[in-house]
Every structure is written in C-alpha cells, then in structure tokens.
C-alpha cells in the first residue's frame, strides 16, 4: 500500500490526511497542514530543527513517516503558547536565546521535553539534553541561559500553585 | 531528502510479520522499528526498499520484564524506556551507560534496542555493550525460536546472525549474584555522534576481587568484539590492585590490527591509540562504579 488515510491530532485539532507512505512527518506538518514553524535544517537527522512532540515525547519529525504517526497526538511550536508565551519561549525571549531563529522552534520543543524529565538541570545537563539540536548562530550560551531561566520560572509557577 | 516510493504495512504480531516477509519475499523488504538508522539511508538514497513492515507497534515485542535471573527487553523497546528501568541499570550497568550515549534525547525516544543490535552498525554503541553484558538475542525464524549469545551474533559490517526472513524479538541480560560494576567510555565523532571508538567494561566482583570481566568494543573493527587480553589482566585482580593503564596497554593485543577501520574521521593508527586510551578510561570508570566510596582524582 503506497498511499494511506491517516488522522493526526495536531495542537489539539484533528486532521484527516491522505499521504504517500514515503511522506515524512515534517512535510505533512509543513505542507499538508501549513504549520511552517517546524523547520527542515539538514538531511542527516542531526540538526533537530524539525523537533515536535509526539504523544508527549520530543521526536525528530524528519525521521518519521507521517503514516507512523497515524492516531498520534502531536504538538508543534505553534501549540506551545496559549494567551501568553510558554515559559520556555519566554526564556528564549528574555535571554536573547536566538539570532536567526531557525533552530529555535526545535530548541524550544527539545528544551520543554528536557524540563519535563529534569525540571532543574545544570549547565552540563542542559547542553547534554540539547545535543540533538544544532545552532549555527549563537554559540549556545544564551540558549543555555534561556533554558535555565525557563526552568526557574516554571519552578516559581509550581511553587505559587499556578 | 525524499525517499523513493514504497509500500508500508504495520504488523500487529510476530506471526503477521513473518507472513508479510513471506508474502513479499520476491521484493526488497525491510523491517521498520525505530527507523533512525533505516530512514536516514532511505532519505539519502542509500536504501530503496520496496516494502516496509513496521514492527514498532507490536505489543509482544515491547517492554522490559524483570525476572529472577534475567532482564528481558522486547526488541522494539525504545531507548528511553530502557533508561527508566532500574533493574536493567543494576544488572547491566555498562549496557545501560551505552544506551545513555546513543544519539540524543529525540533519537532515544524513537530508536529501539533490537534495531540497534540487528542493524549492527560498526560504530553503534550497543553491540560492544551487549558483548560486555553477556546478552542473548532471541531470533524467530522458520524453525521457531532460537537463542544466540552476543558472542555469536555480530559477524561483520551490518551483518548479524539474523537471517533475511527472521526477526530479532528479544534481548536478555543476566542478573547475577555477584556485585556488578560497569562503564562505557566513548570517543564520539564530533559530526555524527557515532563511536569512533567505544569501550564497554563489565566487572563482576566477589569480596572485592574481580571474578569475571567482559569488555566489548565499538567503532574499532567492522563489528563489535571482545578484548580478551584486557579481560585476562583484570580477572582475579582485587579492585584496589586492578590497573586501568595496564588494561589499556594490552587492548590492541586482542585486535587484528590490519582490520582496524580507517576512514576520513580517523586512521587505523589513531583508532588504535584511541582504543588504548578509552579502554583505560572505561576500566577506570568501572572501578569507580565498583567502589564509589574511594576518592577520585579527576
């Protein structure tokens, strides 16, 4: 079977798509659903610009076929903010954790996944946690600060019972 | 970047998988588990299978089960799930550490233990670690189930004992009475993250003496191998006398030096030198794991 009818729930909304087996999930997200926040940055599964959450876990959407995601719940960068920026997005804003911004959606998705497992990572743990995401602009220093700031803010929110 | 066309089937059981493999025996069929070795090759045009059979959703192949004397890992269990298992960490600490080193967070959320071993990339972390862990693979084929120890599993570059119509269904590691310490030291390629050289060391100790040592390599030859000379130097030594430098010095004696991989990343000579250093580091780290109360000199 070279073509499949699939259902993807993306940022809470259900979508029915007909895709070729070979269509990568990142292309279904960008081209079929018009959600272009998720980026393609390499051809080698190294850069992480395509990172989304699939059933609650960060994955590289360029290294999955859309058919594999049939029935899954996906969150993309477009789904991270509600009325306000997600704390991780806010962290990148206040700490200037980006320049061109191309890696940033992937960084935000990966960092959020890291913080869900380790809410208080140190410098080394952040750098290790973001090994799957490459940035060509910043030298990573402000990205690390962004994640530290996000972690601190998310801590405060928990303490305040938000 | 764009794979060639193929037909995709999702299998719900091992039996269905075997049926599909038989049905499409006249075409090029690949099994899809985590896909993080296969899909990159399809994107780059290196691989162009006609049919993909997705086995990653098969319940009977997923999950970690802890029994009295083994830890069983279903072949399509994702690395992240393995890392959540304390019994695995205790039973096979070097293997566990190697899993921690595979790829990155996102890769570990999708890649599978069985896929890593069955694909047998020379630079993958788990074959050498499986050798150190004394792991055993369960393979299902024409004659039913057979069990293959890691020592007999890895045959060459991308070559294992798993036949073209067979499926690796499970990987087990033993749980032993002795105290087990382990470590994995890896010189990762700065670009790919794969092992230029990786060394997994497992020491089973009884009353402070090393009763059994197993050492496995990644990245050095076209498949993972044991370093018997290193194992010999360590076996019988007490934890306080075991000498990491002496272990490193004999590492190359277990290796057919003309067969050491040489490529754009590292010459055979450099890999050989790395092997000695990383053997020493892996032994040092394992001794630390075995006696954490000793002071470290970093």
Interface residues (C-beta under 8 A of the other chain):
Chain A: X1 X2 X4 X20 X21 X22 X24 X40 X43 X44 X45 X46 X48 X51 X54 X57 X58 X59 X60 X62 X63 X64 X65 X67 X68 X110 X113 X114 X129 X131 X132 X133
Chain B: X1 X2 X3 X4 X5 X6 X7 X8 X9 X10 X32 X35 X36 X39 X40 X42 X43 X44 X52 X54 X56 X80 X103 X104 X105 X106 X107 X109 X110 X191 X192 X193
